[in-house]
Amino acid sequence: MSEGSLPGMAKPVGGLLTPTTVAPGLAVSVSNTANAAANSSGTVPPPSSGQNPNGSNTVAQTASQAAEPDMKGWLLKWTNYLKGYQKRWFVLSKGVLSYYRAEHGAGAYAGGRSAGGKLSIRRRRKSPRPENQAEMSHTCRGTISLHGALIHTVDSCTFVISNGGTQTFHIKAANEVERQSWVTALELAKAKAIRAMESDEEEEDNTANTIPSEELNLVVRELTVRLENLKTCYDLITKHGTALQRALSELESGDDLANKTKIVSERATLFRISSNAMINACSDYLQTAQTQGHKWSKMLQHERDQKLHLEEMVEQLARQHSHLEQAAANRHRPNVTASASDDEDNEFYDAQEEGGSVASQEESSFILNIPVSTHHNHRRSSIDATGSSSEGEEGNSETQQVLVVAENIDNMDVTDRISVHSSQALTPTTLAASQSKVVRKRRTRVADKPNYPLNLWSIIKNCIGKDLSKIPMPVNFNEPLSMLQRLTEDFEYAEILDKAAQAKDTCEQLAYVTAFTVSSYSTTSNRTGKPFNPLLGETYECDRTDDLGWRCINEQVSHHPPMAAQYCEGRGWRCWQEFTMTSKFRGKYIQIVPLGYAHVEFPATGNRYTWRKVTTTVHNIIVGKLWVDNHGDMEIFGERNAKGVKCHLKYLPYSYFTRDTQRRVKGVVMDSANQVKWVINGTWDSKIEIAPVTSTSGSTENPVYKTGNYKTAWTRTLPPPDSDKYYNFTLLACQLNEPEPSVAPTDSRLRPDQRLMEEGKWNESNQEKLRLEEGQRARRRQREAEAETAAAEGRPYPPYEPIWFSKEKEQGTDNLVHVYKGTYWDAKSKQDWSKSPSIF
């Protein structure tokens, strides 16, 4: 490129600079006078105050507009029972709702200075550091992301925002109009956040793929050309700058002042033109670099993450290989105790075969740390402590250590007087009923699982760190059951609740309820398939009153976040739950943390018990045999007539080096005076034994409880020997997806992709799965468009409402829960499915 030409500039003829285009929008004639040159379109006037020649004021205005929040204002927020509702400044921006104690953005010292800018005398006397108080007032007190939040209107002025259990904001507006304005803005922000999240995920998925070499070469060539333009502009600026300095120095001589002034003006004009060309070239280069930089940074981060995970996998394989060699060497030396090298060694070993029994004196005696809680309302306090507000008082985290010692172990009962073995064990009431009514004959197995090869790592390598419910998995990872059907399996051993309903003592009743909660995990010991994610509005009914004595109805009541509601009624009891969860794939394992609560109530006594499920982890995702572990602490609280009674249950995590029984569960039942009355002991994959406390000794801080004879409250029935051929299904699991007449058109049994998978047609099932998911996304986009139209017209838009459940305020708390309307079975008897949507 010629030294005397700028990018896009015609080459001078005969070495003379003629009027020509030097850059887009720049034209100049050297023969003009200095004033004419300064006023021509080829120059840019000197920047005025607050403005630069490249349009920075426009950029600043654009950035200021982009940073402006969607909505902001004063609202009343629930803090705690002592302070009640307090005035807070709320800001809605970019799909996140934040709140402050003072108006955000008024300046760091706005709250501590008078109109004249001086500190008031009262503030000076009250605190020597008013700026610290101002900073505290303007500090964000809490935030909640809207992309997975539930927004519900309580009354004319109050509304609630919850993200599924960990965070809940109870907010009150001044009037109904203000409340509706906020709710509409929150719904729109939620829809935008969901769209932005999905577009980011799609962009990330597309970026994760290899960029074609042609596109990469094109970008490199374009950046190279723009860099050459920058170099040329730099050379020209240097040349014309030197000439301008020389002309200025010659001007000082005083000879022929008019001619020299003209030369200086021309030199200044050329220098200004070169500078503007440099600015434009820099702008073009920066724009191109920024356009590609975001994509490249994501690519770089993705490759860096993959490198780290591969390094961890190699390190894990080496560690696992070393420990397996050590275990093989010590196989014939059972007295040799191995020690762990680090904390992560406990996570990656194949699980043992079906669990053991609690039969020895040593295993029947144990030490348990029980948290000492001062809260009377666990539901309210748990929400406040976990995310609703940073202003409430935290719960007491102290623990009390208790020692449980078994007596008369040699005479311990083998089973309970009315033993509970399996879902097929019928009580006399059921036997009498079955004699008067013909019990339907059901299938005992499903079709064998086909053997389709699949490259696991090619699918999940781009899913690390994402929510499990948002990963587009093929059916190869699934089992032919939906999540609604999987929740129904909780009642496989529902006769434990039948036994609990007959118990006269409240603590003994809670002991049986505890055994029931443990039994729901028994199928996870060898079931590693992922259930189908239900569609919004999907339902599942299971009526087993003719043989098992219970019936239940489930419905998917929310899509973001995914949430299912369940209601089940049996002989002398009824049970319901809201199931939602948070899940993450970490490369080596998948962790599932349930967030909803489950309840069981016995109408005859008015006793009600509430609990939340523990964490489930699936190990060896990449290498080794998949296995599942359940671990964590579970608190079961009594309510209504059972208020004050509680059970603390501990699921011990699986450990390769522990001397304890694997998959061990131990706990105690305490009365309203915090005295241990019953002891729980066993394994979650085998059986649970319970025993009453006969005597207490030791100190108040470290009591020792002696128990009577243990009796078996629950024993697992193992699946058939060949169940590994059909997804390790139990007998009840095989019957859950069996075709049933007269069910709702939204029932999971009618879901085509799930049915095709059960029949072994996996390719057709994958196609149907994509069709159903795209249909659900289209319905969601339609609701979002209708909501935006309603907001633009200034009218409220009703959110999605479930068919068989309604959202109501829970008695005794401000929590919103889905309550069964009690209309499903009547609608089934009349075959009135007019309210059911078409989702399949």
C-alpha positions, -999 to +999 in steps of 0.1 A: +000+000+000+013+035-009+027+056+019+007+086+008-027+070+006-052+061+033-075+030+033-101+034+006-082+064-009-075+067-047-039+068-056-026+104-064-019+111-100+016+124-107+024+125-070-001+153-064-029+149-039-062+156-056-096+159-041-106+123-034-123+102-008-098+093+020-122+075+042-159+069+044-175+103+047-142+122+045-133+145+015-109+174+013-091+197-012-056+208-004-060+240-024-087+253-001-078+277+026-073+266+062-108+278+072-125+262+043-106+229+050-116+231+087-153+235+077-153+209+049-169+175+053-134+159+053-126+171+088-142+166+121-144+197+144-127+196+178-147+176+203-169+198+225-172+193+263-184+158+271-182+146+235-154+129+215-151+126+177-160+089+177-195+094+192-188+083+228-217+104+240-240+082+220-224+050+233-228+063+269-265+071+263-270+036+249-253+020+278-273+042+302-305+031+286-295-006+287-286-003+323-320+012+332-340-013+353-373-027+340-391-015+371-383-001+405-401+013+435-410+010+472-428-021+484-434-038+517-415-071+523-420-097+549-389-100+571-397-121+602-424-125+628-408-098+651-406-071+625-434-081+601-436-062+568-409-036+563-405-010+536-379-019+510-367-005+476-371-031+449-353-031+415-363-054+386-335-057+360-324-084+336-346-111+350-334-106+386-354-089+414-333-073+441-342-052+471-324-026+493-331-008+525-327+026+508-334+038+473-307+023+451-287+047+430-291+079+450-254+081+458-232+066+485-239+094+510-274+103+500-289+091+532-264+109+554-262+145+540-286+174+540-296+194+509-266+216+514-242+187+513-233+188+550-237+161+575-267+168+598-259+174+635-282+145+645-264+121+622-230+133+635-241+127+671-257+094+664-227+078+646-192+090+639-192+071+605-224+081+586-210+070+553-209+034+566-246+035+574-253+049+540-233+021+524-252-004+544-285+011+533-275+009+497-262-027+499-283-053+481-301-073+508-313-102+486-320-113+450-341-139+433-338-150+397-371-151+378-363-177+351-374-205+374-396-186+399-433-190+407-453-158+409-486-160+428-511-134+439-524-139+474-549-110+478-555-076+463-522-061+475-500-091+483-480-114+460-454-141+465-423-150+445-407-184+451-380-203+432-392-237+444-384-237+481-350-222+487-360-186+483-394-169+489-403-132+489-436-122+504-443-087+491-472-063+497-480-033+474-498-001+484-529-009+463-542-033+438-531-013+407-495-012+420-496-049+428-509-057+393-482-035+377-455-054+395-469-088+388-472-080+351-437-067+350-424-098+368-442-122+344-427-104+314-393-104+330-396-141+337-406-148+301-376-128+288-352-145+312-364-180+301-359-170+264-325-155+271-314-186+290-325-209+263-309-188+236-277-187+256-278-225+259-284-229+222-256-205+214-233-224+238-243-257+222-236-243+188-203-227+199-192-260+215-192-275+180-161-270+159-161-238+139-156-245+101-121-238+089-135-215+061-152-192+086-121-191+108-098-182+078-123-155+067-122-139+101-084-140+103-081-125+068-105-097+077-087-089+109-054-089+090-066-064+064-079-041+092-046-044+110-028-033+078-051-003+076-042+006+112-005+004+104-009+026+073-029+052+093-001+052+119+025+059+093+005+087+078-001+103+112+036+101+119+045+117+085+019+145+086+026+152+123+063+156+115+055+179+086+032+200+108+058+204+134+083+215+108+059+240+094+052+254+128+089+259+135+094+277+101+064+299+110+085+314+138+111+328+114+086+356+104+093+357+066+064+354+042+039+349+071+008+345+049+022+317+028+035+299+058+002+302+076-015+286+046+010+257+046+005+252+084-033+251+078-029+225+050-005+204+072-030+206+101-059+196+078-039+165+065-030+156+101-066+159+112-078+137+082-052+111+090-063+111+127-099+106+117-090+078+094-071+062+122-101+065+145-124+049+119-099+021+113-096+014+150-134+014+153-137-011+125-111-034+140-126-031+174-161-039+161-149-070+142-128-082+172-157-078+196-181-096+173-159-126+172-144-123+207-175-134+225-177-166+205-140-173+208-140-167+246-168-192+249-149-217+228-117-212+249-136-216+281-153-247+268-120-263+258-105-253+291-133-270+310-131-301+289-093-302+296-098-299+333-125-326+334-104-350+313-075-344+337-098-352+366-110-384+348-074-396+342-065-388+378-096-406+390-089-437+369-053-439+383-066-435+419-093-460+414-069-485+398-045-481+427-072-487+453-086-517+435-051-532+434-048-526+471-082-541+478-073-572+458-040-575+477-059-573+510-087-596+500-075-625+522-066-602+551-099-589+565-083-575+596-061-550+577-077-516+578-071-493+548-070-455+551-084-430+528-059-408+508-083-379+503-120-370+507-129-377+471-119-413+472-152-422+487-172-413+456-161-437+428-163-473+437-189-498+426-216-504+451-218-536+471-244-562+464-278-560+480-274-546+515-269-562+548-290-567+579-289-551+613-284-582+634-253-577+656-250-560+690-225-536+676-247-525+647-278-521+669-259-497+691-248-464+677-241-427+683-262-400+667-259-362+666-293-346+669-297-309+659-312-288+687-337-265+671-355-236+688-380-230+660-416-239+665-426-236+629-400-254+608-416-245+574-415-208+581-380-207+596-365-229+569-377-205+542-365-174+560-331-189+567-324-201+532-331-172+510-362-151+516-344-126+537-310-119+551-326-099+579-342-127+599-325-145+627-308-178+617-318-211+633-299-227+661-273-251+646-262-268+679-263-305+681-268-330+709-250-364+709-270-394+721-259-430+725-283-458+717-276-492+733-296-524+725-307-548+752-318-584+750-302-587+716-303-625+717-341-625+721-347-598+694-378-604+673-371-614+637-402-597+624-430-576+636-462-592+649-478-579+617-448-580+594-445-558+563-428-575+535-438-563+501-465-546+480-481-580+476-486-587+513-523-582+519-539-574+552-570-593+564-591-563+553-578-565+518-583-603+517-619-599+527-624-573+501-607-594+474-630-623+481-661-602+473-645-585+443-627-599+414-591-585+413-578-576+379-550-597+366-520-575+358-488-581+339-457-592+357-430-579+334-423-556+304-405-562+271-367-567+274-345-537+270-329-537+235-291-534+233-284-502+214-248-490+215-243-454+224-213-430+228-220-416+263-192-390+264-201-375+230-235-366+244-228-354+279-195-336+274-214-304+265-238-307+294-214-303+323-227-278+348-262-276+334-295-284+351-304-320+346-340-312+336-327-290+307-304-315+291-319-329+258-311-365+265-321-393+240-343-421+253-312-444+255-307-430+290-343-433+300-365-460+314-401-463+300-417-445+329-424-408+335-414-389+366-451-390+377-451-428+376-418-429+394-433-408+422-461-434+425-436-460+433-432-444+467-463-463+477-450-497+468-449-505+505-480-484+515-491-511+539-466-496+563-490-467+565-519-491+571-500-504+601-492-468+612-529-459+611-536-487+636-509-475+661-523-460+693-491-443+704-480-412+684-443-419+686-448-455+675-469-442+646-441-418+636-417-447+637-437-466+611-441-434+590-403-431+591-399-467+579-423-458+550-402-428+540-371-450+539-389-477+518-394-452+489-356-453+482-353-491+479-358-491+441-329-466+436-303-492+446-302-508+411-323-484+390-301-460+371-324-451+342-337-415+339-375-412+339-392-391+312-397-354+321-435-349+322-451-323+299-469-294+315-504-306+322-495-343+320-512-365+346-510-400+359-536-420+379-530-453+397-561-469+412-551-500+432-579-500+458-590-534+446-558-552+457-534-527+475-560-505+491-549-471+477-552-448+447-534-417+437-534-389+411-504-369+399-501-338+377-473-317+363-483-283+376-453-262+365-427-262+337-403-236+350-393-248+375-405-284+369-429-293+396-453-322+401-482-324+426-494-357+440-523-369+462-529-404+474-555-419+498-555-453+514-570-472+543-571-447+572-545-423+557-539-398+530-506-385+516-497-356+493-466-339+481-451-312+459-420-326+442-395-302+427-357-305+427-325-289+417-300-311+399-265-306+384-242-327+363-207-323+376-188-346+351-182-374+376-216-376+392-252-363+391-266-349+423-304-345+428-316-323+457-354-325+463-370-292+474-407-299+479-423-313+511-443-345+515-472-350+541-491-379+555-522-374+576-543-399+597-579-385+599-589-408+627-564-391+651-557-358+634-520-366+633-500-351+604-463-355+596-442-336+572-407-343+557-384-334+528-365-361+509-327-364+511-301-360+484-296-387+457-263-390+439-256-411+408-219-420+406-195-432+379-212-413+351-182-415+328-162-446+339-172-476+359-206-491+368-233-467+376-245-468+412-268-446+433-263-434+468-288-416+491-273-394+519-281-366+542-303-357+572-341-360+572-363-343+597-399-356+601-421-332+620-454-338+636-482-313+630-517-306+643-525-332+670-489-346+667-473-312+670-440-314+690-432-350+680-403-354+655-379-378+641-343-372+631-330-396+605-295-398+591-286-415+558-249-423+560-231-417+527-215-446+510-178-450+519-153-476+507-133-474+539-160-473+566-165-502+590-202-494+592-228-512+571-232-496+537-264-476+530-270-474+567-299-454+581-303-446+618-324-422+637-346-415+668-382-405+674-386-379+701-417-367+719-427-330+725-403-329+755-374-339+733-371-373+749-362-402+727-390-428+726-382-450+696-351-459+677-348-465+639-321-487+625-314-504+592-305-499+555-325-481+529-320-509+503-329-539+526-350-534+558-358-511+587-361-522+623-376-501+651-374-505+689-389-487+719-366-470+744-369-488+778-346-467+800-324-435+800-291-429+817-262-406+814-261-368+815-285-343+800-260-332+774-250-368+765-278-392+773-277-430+769-308-447+757-314-484+761-338-501+738-360-532+739-363-558+713-361-547+677-390-556+653-390-553+616-411-525+603-402-530+566-384-556+545-377-551+509-389-576+483-361-581+458-370-579+421-371-610+399-337-625+391-340-616+354-352-580+360-318-567+347-332-575+313-361-551+317-346-520+335-345-537+369-382-531+374-400-543+404-435-559+400-452-526+407-430-508+383-439-533+355-476-525+361-474-487+362-474-482+324-498-510+316-526-497+294-556-487+314-591-479+300-610-447+307-580-427+319-576-390+312-562-380+277-532-365+294-523-397+313-487-408+310-498-442+297-509-424+265-476-407+259-464-420+225-426-417+230-427-436+263-449-463+248-426-467+218-396-470+241-413-497+261-420-516+228-383-514+219-387-488+190-361-464+203-355-445+170-392-438+166-394-429+203-366-403+199-385-386+171-417-385+191-399-371+221-385-342+200-420-336+186-436-334+220-409-312+234-411-288+205-449-287+209-445-278+246-421-250+236-445-237+210-474-236+236-451-217+261-441-191+234-478-186+227-486-179+263-456-155+265-468-137+234-503-134+249-489-121+282-469-094+264-500-084+244-520-081+276-493-061+293-491-037+263-529-033+265-527-027+303-549-057+313-539-086+336-530-120+320-539-150+341-510-174+347-512-211+339-536-230+362-534-268+368-565-289+361-568-311+392-548-290+417-552-254+429-526-231+444-535-222+480-519-207+511-508-234+535-525-233+568-503-217+595-477-203+570-476-180+540-463-207+518-482-215+486-488-252+479-508-271+453-539-287+469-559-315+453-593-302+443-610-336+448-626-337+413-606-361+393-623-394+402-657-378+397-647-367+363-634-401+355-667-418+365-685-394+342-658-395+315-658-357+315-624-347+302-634-313+288-609-295+309-580-317+299-556-300+273-543-317+242-506-322+249-498-355+231 
